[in-house]
Amino acid sequence: MAVAITAIAITGLLSALSTGSLAVRRIDRRVTAENVARAQLEYTKSQAYIIAPASYAIISPLPDGYSVTAEGSALAGRDDDIQKVTVTVAHNGETAVVLEDYKVNR
């Protein structure tokens, strides 16, 4: 009887550890993607202004499995001195984070 109770307790503990490990990996990927996106957005804002539509240079090196795009698009009804910048970070081909901000021509 004691062996059965111990086996059930150990099975429950191993299941909890497995679930926790998966959650930590998922959160780690999300945090990494958000950090890459923020770094890319700041890098894009520091680059020379390109009239939209525009593709900006990408930070390097990127963590393994991550890819980034940084696109500038014109704002409807606005002049060419302001644009919306969209940074998309993908992990293993799947979109992880999308950040948007504005870039002005100074």
Sequence and secondary structure as in RCSB ss.txt:
>XXXX:A:sequence
MAVAITAIAITGLLSALSTGSLAVRRIDRRVTAENVARAQLEYTKSQAYIIAPASYAIISPLPDGYSVTAEGSAL
AGRDDDIQKVTVTVAHNGETAVVLEDYKVNR
>XXXX:A:secstr
 HHHHHHHHHHHHHHHHHHHHHHHHHHHHHHHHHHHHHHHHHHHHHS    SSEE    SS  TTEEEEEEEEE 
TTS TTEEEEEEEEEETTEEEEEEEEEEE  
